[in-house]
Amino acid sequence: MASAVAWRLYMAGLRTIFMMEIAAPLAVRREVSFCEAVHDGSKTVEGVEALRASGVEQFRAIHAAGKIAVTVDPQWNTLRKIRPDVLVDAILAKKNLGICKEEAGLVIGLGPGFVAGEDVHFAIETNRGHHLGRIYRPAPQSPTPVSRGRLKASPSSVC
């Protein structure tokens, strides 16, 4: 899921992308996952290449080459060194592992466990079916979150 989001952002013209991974990434479809760069040093998915970076110092060179940077950082320490414009949590842990909307100008959470307007700016439904890809956003007229399927959102907050 994270690779699909990174690929789509890249194709939309956002070229300064970095991904944080665990040392032994979990992926169902490894041939279409940038996490393979952790093991192989690079991975190309549908014409977009990602390179492993040993730290923030390498990001600039990787981005200058027009590629996505992938770094092993399970504790998200990279966020203490740089403040991204957009942060997408695509861990799919079925709960929020600690992300908050103050970590970037725009914070988006994929999957259940996020509350749009509280811990993320927007939450995206990842469950297969009719609501896949639905965007949940905060509704300023209602401060109390209600349950809508797997994600929490305020009334009238579904795009």
Contacts in CASP RR format, 6 or more apart in sequence:
PFRMAT RR
TARGET T0000
AUTHOR 0000-0000-0000
METHOD contacts of the structure
MODEL  1
MASAVAWRLYMAGLRTIFMMEIAAPLAVRREVSFCEAVHDGSKTVEGVEA
LRASGVEQFRAIHAAGKIAVTVDPQWNTLRKIRPDVLVDAILAKKNLGIC
KEEAGLVIGLGPGFVAGEDVHFAIETNRGHHLGRIYRPAPQSPTPVSRGR
LKASPSSVC
1 90 0 8 1.000
1 92 0 8 1.000
1 110 0 8 1.000
1 126 0 8 1.000
2 19 0 8 1.000
2 33 0 8 1.000
2 34 0 8 1.000
2 35 0 8 1.000
2 88 0 8 1.000
2 90 0 8 1.000
2 91 0 8 1.000
2 110 0 8 1.000
3 27 0 8 1.000
3 32 0 8 1.000
3 33 0 8 1.000
3 34 0 8 1.000
3 35 0 8 1.000
3 45 0 8 1.000
4 32 0 8 1.000
5 88 0 8 1.000
5 90 0 8 1.000
5 110 0 8 1.000
6 17 0 8 1.000
6 19 0 8 1.000
6 34 0 8 1.000
6 48 0 8 1.000
6 50 0 8 1.000
6 68 0 8 1.000
7 34 0 8 1.000
7 45 0 8 1.000
7 46 0 8 1.000
7 48 0 8 1.000
9 17 0 8 1.000
9 86 0 8 1.000
9 88 0 8 1.000
10 17 0 8 1.000
10 48 0 8 1.000
10 68 0 8 1.000
11 48 0 8 1.000
14 86 0 8 1.000
15 63 0 8 1.000
15 66 0 8 1.000
16 63 0 8 1.000
17 63 0 8 1.000
17 68 0 8 1.000
17 69 0 8 1.000
18 53 0 8 1.000
18 59 0 8 1.000
18 68 0 8 1.000
18 69 0 8 1.000
18 70 0 8 1.000
18 71 0 8 1.000
18 78 0 8 1.000
18 84 0 8 1.000
19 34 0 8 1.000
19 35 0 8 1.000
19 50 0 8 1.000
19 68 0 8 1.000
19 69 0 8 1.000
19 70 0 8 1.000
19 71 0 8 1.000
20 71 0 8 1.000
20 72 0 8 1.000
20 73 0 8 1.000
20 74 0 8 1.000
20 76 0 8 1.000
20 78 0 8 1.000
21 35 0 8 1.000
21 38 0 8 1.000
21 70 0 8 1.000
21 71 0 8 1.000
21 72 0 8 1.000
21 73 0 8 1.000
21 74 0 8 1.000
22 72 0 8 1.000
22 74 0 8 1.000
23 38 0 8 1.000
23 72 0 8 1.000
23 74 0 8 1.000
25 33 0 8 1.000
25 35 0 8 1.000
25 36 0 8 1.000
25 38 0 8 1.000
26 35 0 8 1.000
27 33 0 8 1.000
27 35 0 8 1.000
27 36 0 8 1.000
30 36 0 8 1.000
32 45 0 8 1.000
32 46 0 8 1.000
33 43 0 8 1.000
33 45 0 8 1.000
34 43 0 8 1.000
34 45 0 8 1.000
34 50 0 8 1.000
34 68 0 8 1.000
34 70 0 8 1.000
35 43 0 8 1.000
35 70 0 8 1.000
36 43 0 8 1.000
37 43 0 8 1.000
37 50 0 8 1.000
37 51 0 8 1.000
37 52 0 8 1.000
37 70 0 8 1.000
38 52 0 8 1.000
38 70 0 8 1.000
38 72 0 8 1.000
40 52 0 8 1.000
41 51 0 8 1.000
41 52 0 8 1.000
42 49 0 8 1.000
42 50 0 8 1.000
42 51 0 8 1.000
42 52 0 8 1.000
43 49 0 8 1.000
43 50 0 8 1.000
43 70 0 8 1.000
44 50 0 8 1.000
48 67 0 8 1.000
48 68 0 8 1.000
49 66 0 8 1.000
49 67 0 8 1.000
49 68 0 8 1.000
50 67 0 8 1.000
50 68 0 8 1.000
50 69 0 8 1.000
50 70 0 8 1.000
51 62 0 8 1.000
51 65 0 8 1.000
51 67 0 8 1.000
51 68 0 8 1.000
51 69 0 8 1.000
51 70 0 8 1.000
52 70 0 8 1.000
52 71 0 8 1.000
52 72 0 8 1.000
53 59 0 8 1.000
53 62 0 8 1.000
53 69 0 8 1.000
53 70 0 8 1.000
53 71 0 8 1.000
54 71 0 8 1.000
55 71 0 8 1.000
55 78 0 8 1.000
56 71 0 8 1.000
56 78 0 8 1.000
56 81 0 8 1.000
56 82 0 8 1.000
58 69 0 8 1.000
59 69 0 8 1.000
59 71 0 8 1.000
59 82 0 8 1.000
62 68 0 8 1.000
62 69 0 8 1.000
63 69 0 8 1.000
71 78 0 8 1.000
79 87 0 8 1.000
79 103 0 8 1.000
83 103 0 8 1.000
83 104 0 8 1.000
84 104 0 8 1.000
84 105 0 8 1.000
85 104 0 8 1.000
85 105 0 8 1.000
85 106 0 8 1.000
86 104 0 8 1.000
86 105 0 8 1.000
86 106 0 8 1.000
86 107 0 8 1.000
86 108 0 8 1.000
87 99 0 8 1.000
87 103 0 8 1.000
87 104 0 8 1.000
87 105 0 8 1.000
87 106 0 8 1.000
87 107 0 8 1.000
87 108 0 8 1.000
88 107 0 8 1.000
88 108 0 8 1.000
88 109 0 8 1.000
88 110 0 8 1.000
89 96 0 8 1.000
89 97 0 8 1.000
89 99 0 8 1.000
89 107 0 8 1.000
89 108 0 8 1.000
89 109 0 8 1.000
89 110 0 8 1.000
89 114 0 8 1.000
89 120 0 8 1.000
90 109 0 8 1.000
90 110 0 8 1.000
91 97 0 8 1.000
92 110 0 8 1.000
92 111 0 8 1.000
92 126 0 8 1.000
94 111 0 8 1.000
94 112 0 8 1.000
94 113 0 8 1.000
95 112 0 8 1.000
95 113 0 8 1.000
96 113 0 8 1.000
96 114 0 8 1.000
96 119 0 8 1.000
96 120 0 8 1.000
98 119 0 8 1.000
99 107 0 8 1.000
99 109 0 8 1.000
99 114 0 8 1.000
99 119 0 8 1.000
99 120 0 8 1.000
100 107 0 8 1.000
100 119 0 8 1.000
101 107 0 8 1.000
101 117 0 8 1.000
101 118 0 8 1.000
101 119 0 8 1.000
101 120 0 8 1.000
101 121 0 8 1.000
105 121 0 8 1.000
106 121 0 8 1.000
106 122 0 8 1.000
107 119 0 8 1.000
107 120 0 8 1.000
107 121 0 8 1.000
107 122 0 8 1.000
108 120 0 8 1.000
108 121 0 8 1.000
108 122 0 8 1.000
108 123 0 8 1.000
108 124 0 8 1.000
109 120 0 8 1.000
109 122 0 8 1.000
109 123 0 8 1.000
109 124 0 8 1.000
110 123 0 8 1.000
110 124 0 8 1.000
110 126 0 8 1.000
111 123 0 8 1.000
111 124 0 8 1.000
111 125 0 8 1.000
111 126 0 8 1.000
111 127 0 8 1.000
111 150 0 8 1.000
111 151 0 8 1.000
112 126 0 8 1.000
112 127 0 8 1.000
112 150 0 8 1.000
112 151 0 8 1.000
113 123 0 8 1.000
113 150 0 8 1.000
113 151 0 8 1.000
113 152 0 8 1.000
114 120 0 8 1.000
114 123 0 8 1.000
114 136 0 8 1.000
114 151 0 8 1.000
114 152 0 8 1.000
115 123 0 8 1.000
115 145 0 8 1.000
115 151 0 8 1.000
115 152 0 8 1.000
115 153 0 8 1.000
116 122 0 8 1.000
116 123 0 8 1.000
116 136 0 8 1.000
116 137 0 8 1.000
116 138 0 8 1.000
116 151 0 8 1.000
116 152 0 8 1.000
116 153 0 8 1.000
116 154 0 8 1.000
116 157 0 8 1.000
117 137 0 8 1.000
117 138 0 8 1.000
117 154 0 8 1.000
118 138 0 8 1.000
118 145 0 8 1.000
121 137 0 8 1.000
121 138 0 8 1.000
122 135 0 8 1.000
122 136 0 8 1.000
122 137 0 8 1.000
123 135 0 8 1.000
123 136 0 8 1.000
123 151 0 8 1.000
123 152 0 8 1.000
123 153 0 8 1.000
124 133 0 8 1.000
124 134 0 8 1.000
124 135 0 8 1.000
124 136 0 8 1.000
125 131 0 8 1.000
125 132 0 8 1.000
125 133 0 8 1.000
125 134 0 8 1.000
125 135 0 8 1.000
125 136 0 8 1.000
125 150 0 8 1.000
125 151 0 8 1.000
126 132 0 8 1.000
126 133 0 8 1.000
127 150 0 8 1.000
131 149 0 8 1.000
134 158 0 8 1.000
134 159 0 8 1.000
135 158 0 8 1.000
135 159 0 8 1.000
136 148 0 8 1.000
136 151 0 8 1.000
136 152 0 8 1.000
136 153 0 8 1.000
136 157 0 8 1.000
136 158 0 8 1.000
136 159 0 8 1.000
137 153 0 8 1.000
137 157 0 8 1.000
137 158 0 8 1.000
137 159 0 8 1.000
138 153 0 8 1.000
138 154 0 8 1.000
138 157 0 8 1.000
139 153 0 8 1.000
139 154 0 8 1.000
139 155 0 8 1.000
139 156 0 8 1.000
139 157 0 8 1.000
141 154 0 8 1.000
141 155 0 8 1.000
141 156 0 8 1.000
142 154 0 8 1.000
142 155 0 8 1.000
142 156 0 8 1.000
142 157 0 8 1.000
143 154 0 8 1.000
144 154 0 8 1.000
145 152 0 8 1.000
145 153 0 8 1.000
145 154 0 8 1.000
146 152 0 8 1.000
146 153 0 8 1.000
146 154 0 8 1.000
146 155 0 8 1.000
148 158 0 8 1.000
END
